[in-house]
Amino acid sequence: MRAVLVVCDDNLSDAERKRDELESLCSTAGIRTVGWSHFKIKAINPATYIGKGQLERLLWQAQENEADLIVFNNALSPRIQRNLEAVSDLCVIDRQEIILQIFAQRAQTREASLQVQLARLQYSLPRLTRRWANLSQQRGGVRGSKGSGEKQLELDRRAAQNRINILKKRIAEISVQRNVQRHGRSINDIASIAIAGYTNSGKSTLLNRLSGAGVLAQNMLFATLDTTTRRISLKDGTPVLLTDTVGFVSDLPHELVDAFRSTLEETALADALIIVLDASSPDLLLHWDTTKEVLTSLNAFDKPKLVILNKMDLVTIENMFAVQAFLAKGERTISMSVLNDSMDPVLEEIKNIIQK
């Protein structure tokens, strides 16, 4: 599919960085970017988000580039999506829907698949009218329905809500199993550390280097959607449990946070955290703020923690300003290349944080 991206932001440089991440998200979802627009808006138009003149420019750009899709970096309400699709005759989605699509593509295990299905249904439920806006299909009454003449939309909503209830029940059952596993680990009195951080920062690579876990570690967004726990031994023989967790991203859809709560709880229940940041990213400080925000929402940020500034071998002069600004925050930090450097300093710091 060919997409035109839309970023609404007062600052052009900020808009360009948001465009770059949105383009990366689209690429991960299999969508090709053929153009983008940056709009400054004083107030959100309740009907179309952007102003009339801006909308005309956007539609012209989409037509010129033969786009199939318009992707907004900003979250769109169901009403605005419907209006934009009606005016443009194109599919119009937002950043949240792209992230949901990527999660759907990446889900491998039963738990991750159920969580993604739940998140997508919760996101789609208020948007069902996009599918049935032009239908007035009637169906006869059935047991438990509203009776004769019920519209397809109402049947669809009921079916979606029933499916949501089933998925929540199945996820809750898996969550119970996960709690049993956690309890089994805790009675052995082994310290647990959760590896957290922005997507594609190197969390899985770190787990592999420390434990030889062999989990998927590729240069892609959201390569990991499932938690993986491995037992390692420190230099003095002390056993430690390391858990790789799903990566964060700015403006993570709340449906995903809710659906993956049992998975994200690994950070809240761990004894300590290792936060991995990509030092080579121009958005290093934004990634830190996003990670801090998510961990705070999970009541996990105040735990003992070690920050690893990863990919230092890729840091440019421009990146160094952000690196220095982060180091000035005073967090316990190791600056390194997880892929290439020795793990000895990391193991030593793990020993220090679990013995506090």
C-alpha positions in Angstrom: 0.0 0.0 0.0 1.1 3.6 -0.7 0.6 6.1 2.1 0.8 9.9 2.6 1.7 10.7 6.2 0.3 13.6 8.2 2.0 15.2 11.2 0.4 18.1 13.0 3.0 19.9 15.2 4.0 23.6 15.8 7.7 22.8 15.4 9.1 21.6 12.0 12.1 19.8 13.4 9.9 17.9 15.9 7.5 17.1 13.1 10.3 15.7 11.0 11.4 13.4 13.8 7.8 12.2 14.3 7.5 11.6 10.6 10.7 9.5 10.6 9.3 7.3 13.3 5.9 7.1 11.7 7.5 6.2 8.4 9.5 3.4 10.2 6.3 2.1 11.7 4.6 2.1 8.3 7.5 0.3 6.8 7.4 -2.3 9.5 3.7 -2.8 8.8 4.4 -3.2 5.0 3.2 0.2 4.0 5.3 2.4 1.6 5.4 6.1 2.3 5.0 8.2 -0.9 4.7 11.7 0.7 4.1 13.6 3.9 2.5 16.8 5.1 3.2 19.0 8.1 0.4 21.1 9.4 0.3 23.7 12.2 -3.1 23.9 13.7 -4.4 26.4 16.3 -7.3 24.2 17.3 -8.5 20.8 16.2 -11.3 20.9 13.7 -13.9 18.6 15.3 -15.1 17.3 11.9 -11.8 16.8 10.0 -9.0 17.5 12.5 -7.2 19.9 10.1 -8.6 23.0 8.4 -10.4 23.2 5.1 -7.5 24.5 3.2 -5.1 22.0 4.7 -7.5 19.2 3.9 -7.6 20.3 0.2 -3.8 20.3 0.1 -3.7 16.9 1.6 -6.2 15.4 -0.8 -4.3 16.9 -3.7 -1.1 15.4 -2.5 -2.7 12.0 -2.0 -4.1 12.1 -5.5 -0.8 13.2 -7.1 1.1 10.4 -5.4 -1.6 7.8 -6.1 -1.9 7.0 -2.4 -4.2 4.3 -1.1 -3.9 5.4 2.4 -3.6 8.5 4.6 -1.9 8.0 8.0 -2.1 10.6 10.7 0.6 10.7 13.4 -2.0 12.2 15.7 -4.8 10.1 17.3 -8.1 10.4 15.4 -11.5 10.0 16.8 -13.9 7.6 15.1 -16.0 10.5 13.9 -13.1 12.3 12.3 -11.9 9.1 10.6 -15.4 8.6 9.1 -15.5 12.2 7.9 -12.1 12.1 6.3 -12.8 8.8 4.6 -16.0 10.1 3.2 -14.3 13.3 1.8 -11.2 11.5 0.5 -12.6 8.2 -0.6 -9.4 6.7 0.9 -8.7 4.6 3.9 -7.7 7.0 6.8 -6.0 5.6 9.9 -3.8 6.9 12.7 -0.6 5.9 14.3 -2.3 3.8 16.9 -3.8 1.6 14.2 -0.4 1.1 12.6 1.0 0.0 15.9 -1.9 -2.4 16.4 -1.3 -3.9 12.9 2.4 -4.4 13.7 1.6 -6.2 16.9 -0.8 -8.4 15.0 1.9 -9.3 12.5 4.5 -10.0 15.2 2.4 -12.0 17.7 3.7 -15.6 17.8 2.5 -17.2 21.0 -1.1 -17.9 22.0 -0.9 -15.3 24.8 0.4 -12.5 22.5 -2.1 -13.4 19.8 -5.0 -13.2 22.3 -3.7 -9.9 23.7 -3.4 -8.4 20.2 -6.9 -9.6 19.2 -8.3 -8.0 22.3 -6.6 -4.7 21.7 -7.7 -4.5 18.1 -11.3 -5.3 18.9 -11.4 -2.7 21.7 -9.9 -0.1 19.3 -12.3 -1.1 16.4 -15.5 -1.4 18.4 -16.3 2.4 18.4 -15.3 2.5 14.7 -17.5 -0.2 13.3 -19.7 2.4 11.6 -16.8 2.9 9.2 -17.6 -0.5 7.8 -21.4 -0.3 7.8 -22.0 3.4 7.3 -23.7 2.8 3.9 -25.6 -0.3 4.9 -29.2 -0.6 6.1 -29.2 -4.4 6.0 -32.1 -5.9 8.0 -32.1 -9.3 9.6 -34.9 -11.3 11.3 -35.0 -11.6 15.1 -33.1 -14.3 16.9 -33.1 -15.5 20.5 -31.3 -12.8 22.6 -31.4 -10.1 20.0 -33.4 -6.9 19.9 -35.9 -8.5 17.6 -36.9 -8.2 14.0 -35.4 -5.4 12.1 -32.1 -5.2 14.0 -29.4 -3.5 11.8 -26.2 -5.3 10.8 -24.2 -2.7 12.8 -25.9 -3.7 16.0 -25.3 -7.4 15.4 -21.7 -6.6 14.6 -21.3 -4.7 17.9 -22.8 -7.5 19.9 -20.6 -10.1 18.2 -17.5 -7.9 18.9 -18.4 -7.3 22.5 -19.0 -11.1 23.0 -15.6 -11.8 21.5 -14.0 -9.2 23.8 -15.5 -10.9 26.8 -14.2 -14.3 25.7 -10.7 -13.0 25.0 -10.5 -11.3 28.5 -11.5 -14.5 30.1 -8.8 -16.5 28.2 -6.1 -13.9 29.0 -7.1 -13.9 32.6 -6.7 -17.7 32.7 -3.2 -17.4 31.2 -2.5 -14.6 33.7 -3.3 -17.1 36.6 -0.9 -19.6 35.1 1.8 -16.8 34.9 1.2 -16.0 38.5 1.7 -19.6 39.5 5.0 -19.6 37.6 6.1 -16.4 39.3 5.2 -17.8 42.7 7.3 -20.9 41.9 10.3 -18.7 41.1 9.8 -16.5 44.1 9.8 -19.3 46.7 13.3 -20.1 45.5 14.4 -16.6 46.7 16.1 -15.7 43.4 16.3 -12.0 42.5 14.4 -11.1 39.4 15.3 -8.3 36.9 13.1 -7.1 34.1 14.7 -5.7 30.9 12.7 -2.8 29.7 13.0 0.1 27.3 12.0 1.6 24.0 11.4 -0.7 21.0 14.4 -1.7 19.0 16.9 -0.4 21.7 18.6 -3.8 22.1 16.8 -5.5 25.0 16.7 -8.9 23.4 20.3 -8.6 22.3 21.2 -7.9 26.0 19.3 -11.0 27.2 21.1 -13.1 24.6 24.5 -11.8 25.5 24.0 -12.4 29.2 22.2 -15.8 29.0 22.6 -17.2 25.6 18.8 -17.3 25.4 18.7 -17.3 21.6 15.6 -15.1 21.4 14.8 -13.2 18.3 16.9 -10.0 18.2 16.6 -8.1 14.9 16.9 -4.5 13.8 13.1 -4.1 13.7 10.3 -2.5 15.7 8.5 -4.7 18.2 10.6 -7.9 17.5 9.6 -9.0 21.0 6.0 -9.3 22.1 6.3 -12.1 24.6 8.3 -12.2 27.8 11.2 -14.6 28.0 12.8 -15.4 31.4 16.3 -16.9 31.7 18.4 -17.8 34.8 22.0 -16.6 34.8 24.8 -16.8 37.4 26.9 -13.8 38.5 30.6 -14.1 38.9 30.2 -15.2 42.6 27.6 -17.8 41.6 24.6 -15.8 42.7 21.6 -16.8 40.5 19.5 -14.1 38.9 16.4 -14.3 36.7 16.3 -12.0 33.7 13.1 -11.3 31.8 12.9 -9.6 28.4 9.7 -7.5 28.0 7.8 -5.9 25.2 9.2 -2.7 23.9 7.6 0.7 24.5 6.8 3.4 22.0 5.5 6.9 22.4 1.7 7.3 22.4 1.4 3.5 22.9 -2.4 2.8 22.3 -4.1 2.4 25.7 -5.8 -0.7 24.3 -2.4 -2.3 24.0 -1.4 -1.3 27.4 -4.6 -2.8 28.9 -4.4 -6.0 26.8 -0.7 -6.5 27.6 -1.0 -5.6 31.2 -0.3 -9.1 32.5 2.9 -9.1 30.3 3.9 -5.6 31.3 3.4 -6.5 35.0 6.8 -8.4 34.8 8.4 -4.9 35.3 6.2 -4.2 38.3 6.8 -7.5 40.0 10.6 -7.6 39.4 13.1 -6.8 42.1 15.0 -4.4 39.8 15.1 -3.1 36.3 17.6 -2.8 33.5 16.5 0.0 31.1 18.0 -0.2 27.6 18.2 3.0 25.6 19.5 3.6 22.0 22.2 6.2 22.4 22.5 6.7 18.7 18.8 7.8 18.3 18.2 11.6 17.9 15.1 11.0 20.1 17.1 9.5 23.0 15.6 11.9 25.6 12.1 11.3 24.2 12.6 7.6 24.5 13.7 8.0 28.1 10.7 10.1 28.9 8.3 7.5 27.3 10.0 4.7 29.1 9.8 6.6 32.4 6.1 7.4 31.8 5.1 3.8 31.1 7.1 2.4 34.0 5.6 5.0 36.3 2.1 4.0 35.2 2.9 0.5 36.1 4.3 1.6 39.5 7.7 0.2 38.5 9.9 3.2 37.9 11.1 3.6 41.6 12.7 0.2 41.7 16.5 -0.1 41.8 17.6 0.2 38.2 20.5 0.2 35.8 20.4 2.2 32.5 22.4 0.9 29.6 23.1 3.4 26.9 23.4 1.0 24.0 24.9 1.5 20.5 27.5 3.9 21.6 29.6 2.8 18.7 27.0 4.4 16.4 26.8 7.7 18.2 27.5 10.8 16.1 28.6 14.3 17.2 25.0 15.4 17.0 23.9 12.5 19.2 26.5 13.3 21.8 24.5 16.4 23.0 21.6 14.1 23.9 23.9 11.5 25.5 25.5 14.2 27.7 22.1 15.6 28.6 20.9 12.2 29.7 24.1 11.5 31.7 23.5 14.7 33.6 20.3 13.2 35.0 22.5 11.2 37.4 21.0 7.7 36.7 23.2 4.7 37.3 24.4 4.2 33.7 26.7 2.1 31.6 27.5 3.4 28.1 28.4 0.6 25.8 27.7 -1.5 22.7 25.6 -4.5 23.9 26.4 -6.4 20.7 30.2 -6.0 20.9 31.4 -5.1 24.4 32.1 -7.3 27.4 29.2 -8.1 29.7 31.5 -8.0 32.8 30.6 -4.4 33.8 26.9 -5.2 33.4 27.1 -8.3 35.6 29.0 -6.3 38.3 26.3 -3.6 38.3 23.5 -6.3 38.5 25.3 -7.6 41.6 25.3 -4.1 43.1 21.6 -3.3 42.5 20.3 -6.6 43.8 22.4 -6.5 46.9 21.0 -3.1 47.9 
